Amino acid sequence: MEIEVVSAGTSKLITTVEVTPSTTIGEIKQKLNKLKKAPYVERQSLRLDSKGKSLSDSETVKGLSLKAGSKLYYRDLGPQIGWKTVFLVEYAGPLVVYLWVYQRPWLFYGNVADTKLEPVVHWAAACWTIHYAKRLLETLFVHRFSHSTMPLRNLFKNCSYYWLFTMYVAYHVNHPLYTAPSQFQSMLGAALFAISELGNLSIHLALRNLRPPGTTVRKIPKPTSNPFTLLFDLVSCPNYTYEVGSWIGFTIMTKCLPAGIFTLAGAYQMTVWALGKHKAYKKEFHDYPKSRKAIIPFII
């Protein structure tokens, strides 16, 4: 049988495609590309209505109840870039920028750049390096992505956020006039940072093991033998909980207002993401634990 593919914007017919009940959305996209009616698969979005949600590549004609003459609405998502590439660029920037500012370049600090650095400034540079080096290594060896690409335009937005915030924080922490907090406060913040980083890594490893290689399988995340993963009993996204904990620790350690602003901005964005994922989990799994919150135990 044949179904119609029309423009999501104008409802104008693009082409008709021969399908069977077992044909997947991914296969339809491949046919559109082969017919030269659409660009590469990752750039295509097919929907059941013009303003609907993009259909998963694994969904079938039968599963979507499509019949002869049914319509699919096509939208061009624009140039795409691989998620792994996005993450590598996003995270390499903060690592390079912070360590550059840590050297107190004359461009930022002028002739006073040779004054002695407080010990906590070295700690901060080490913590920042550990965090983003961990992110880069996780991107290469741990994360398994459910989506292969994202719009290229988002890369510039994401990089601007990470890179400019890094420069803002690094400039103040490494400033010759920076005033360090007490040693106890710095040690307390560093300890919270270290614990949170270990927790974050533990959650990422647990999530990785939920998804077999080369698949997009989704399962309910649960604690493993690693005690850091017990947070799964309380929240849906403990990786974000630990991430926020890391930056709270960094802020306590440095007693730096820009670091606190960076923490608040990140916490807000991660809360939005966590609420979305929490809602998706509850919708997808009928037996999802009702006691879990999204990101903050017992609260949000």
N, C-alpha and C positions, 0 to 999 in steps of 0.2 A: 504494500500500500504506500501511498505518498502523503506526506504532510507538508504544509507550507511554512516557510521561514520568512517572516516579515520584519521590517524595520521597527524597532521599539519607539522611535521618535515620530515616524510618519505613517506607520502601518502599511507602507508600500511593500508589495511583494518583492522579495529578493530572489528566491528560487524555490523549487519544490525538491524534496529529498525522498528517495525510496528507502523505506525502513521496514523492519520486521518487529514483532513484539519484544524481541530480545535486544534490539539495537539500543545502545547507550547514548547518552547525551554527548559523551566524549567522542564516540564514533560519528555522530552527526556533525560535530565540529570539524573532525578530520575530513569529512566529505565536503563541507563548505569550503575548507581551505583548498582541497584538491580541485574543486570546481572553480577556484579563484573568485569566490563570492565573499570571502572573508579572509583576514590575515591568520597568522599562526594560532593554534588552539588556545594558548594561554591568554591571548588578547581578546578572546570571544566570551560573551556572556549570553546565554540563552535562558529565556523565562517563559512562564505560562501566560503572563500578561505583561503589558508594556511597562508597568511600574512595580512588577513583582520582584521576588528574590531570585538571584541567579541560581540555576539548577546545578546540582552536583554532577560531575562527569560520569559517576557510576550509576546514576538513575536510568531506568529503562523506559522504553515506550509503553510497555505494559503497566509498569509500576505507576506511571503518570496518567494512565487511562487515556492515552492519545489514540485517536481513531483516524481513518482516512479523511483528509481535508482539515484536520486539526492544525492550529497555528502555534508556532513557537516564535517568540519575539527576540530579535537579535540586537545586541548593542556592542559597539566597539569600545573596549576598555582603555584603549590607548597603549602606547609603548610600555612594555613590561620589563621587569628586572628580577632576577632570582633572589629569593629571600636570603639565601646564604650570603650572596654578594652584598645585599643590603646591610645585613648585620655586621659583616666584616668591615665595611666602610664606616658604618655608624660608630663602631667600637674602637677601631684603630685610631680615629680622629682624636677622641678624648685622651687616649694614651699618649699620643705624640704631642698634642697641644699642652697637656699638663706638665709633662717632663721638660718641654721647651721653656715654659714659664718658670718652672722650678729652677732653671739655670739662671734666672733673673737677667734676661736680656736687656741691654741698654735701652732698647726701644720702649720698654715698659717702665723701667725704673731709673733710668738716667745714671748719674755718677754715684748714687748711693747704693748701687746694686751689690757692692762688695762688703756690706755689713754682715755680721755673723747671723746665721740662721738659728732659730730656736730648735731644740731637739724634736718637738712635736711637728715641726714643719717637715722634717725627714720622715717621721712616721706617716704623716698625711700623704706624702708622695709615694711611700711604699704601699699604703692601703689603696690609693687610687690605682696604682700600677697593678696590684694583685687583682682588684675588681675587674678591670677591663681586660687584663690578660686572661683571666678566667672566662670572661664572656667570649673572647675570641676562640679560645680552646674549646669551649662548649659548642660554639657554632660549627667548628670543624669536626668535632668527634662525638658530640652528645645529642644535639637537637635533631629531631626528625620532624620535618615540616608537613603539615596537612595541606598547605597550598604551596605550589612551586614558585609562584611569582607574585609580585605586587606592582601597582602602577609606578612607573619611573619617576613621575612628579613627586611622589611621596618621599623619595630618597633625599631630595633637597630640603624638604621640610624637616625630616627627621635628623639629618646631619646638622642643620642649622641649630636645632634645639640642643643636641648633645655637645656640639663643638663650641657654641657661644657660651653655654652655661659653664662648660669646663674652663674657658678662659676667664669668665667672671669669678668663679670660685678660686681658681689657681692664682689669679692676680692678687686677691686679698690675703690668702693664706701665706703666700710667699713674699708679701710686701715687707720692706725693711722696717716699717712702723707697726707691723703685726704684733699684737700682745697675746702671748700664750696663756692658756688657763693653768690651773694648778696641776701638778703632776698626777695627783689622784684622779682628777676629772679626765685627764688625757688617757690614763690607763683604763678607767672605767669605759670610756667611749671606744677605745681600741679593742677591749675585750668583747663588747657588744657587737662591734663590727666583725670580729673574727668568728664569733659564734653564728652570726647571721649569714656570713658568707658560706660557712660549712653547711648550714641548714639549707640555703638556697641551692648549693651544688647537690645535696642529697635529694632534694625534691626533683631537680632536673633529671637526675639519674633514674629516679623512680618512674617519672613520667615517660622517659625514653623506653624503659622496659615494658611499658604498657602497649607500645605500638611495634609490631613486628616490622623488620626492615622492608621497605618498598610498599607498605600499605598505609591506608588512612584509617585503620581500625581505631575505634574509640571505646574505652572501657571506663568504669567508675574508678577513679584513683583511690587507693587504700594504703594504709601504713604498711611498711615492710619491716624487716628485722632491724633496720637502721632507726634508732630512737628519734632522730631529727624528723622523720616522716610521720610521727604521731600527730603532728599538726593537721594531717589530713582528716582526723576525727572531728576537728573543730571548724575548718574552713575549706572551701573548694579550691582556693588558689594560694596555698602556703608559700609558693615561690615568690609571690608578690609580698606576702607578709614578711618573709625574711629579707627581701630586697629593701623594703621600707626600713626594716630594723637595721640594716647595714648603714643606710644613710643617716638614720637617727644617731647611730654610734659615731659616724664620722663627724656629725655636727657637734655632738657632745665633746668629742676628742679635740676638735679644733676651736670650739666656741666662736664659730665664724658665721655671721648673719647670712652671707650669700650661700653658704652650704645649707643653712636652714631653709632658705627660699627654694633651693634646688630640691631639697627633701620634700617640701610641701607640694611643689609642682609635680614631682614624680609620684607622690602618694595619691594625689588627686587623680592623675591619669590611670594609675594602676588600679585604683578603686573602681573607676568606670569600666576598665577591662574586666576586672574580677566580677563585678555585678553582671556583666553581659555573659561571661562564661558560666557563672552560677545559674543564671536563668536558663541557659542552653542545656546544662547538665540536667536540671529538673524536668525540662521538657522532653529530653531524649530518653532518660532512664526513669521509668515509673517507680522503681524501688530506690531512688536516690535518697540518701539519709536526710531526713527532715531537720535534724538538729544542727546541721552545718550552716555556717554563715559564709559570706563571700570571701572576705579578706581579714577582718578583725574578729577574733573569737567572741561570741555572745553579743556582738554589737552590730556589725555590718557584714 
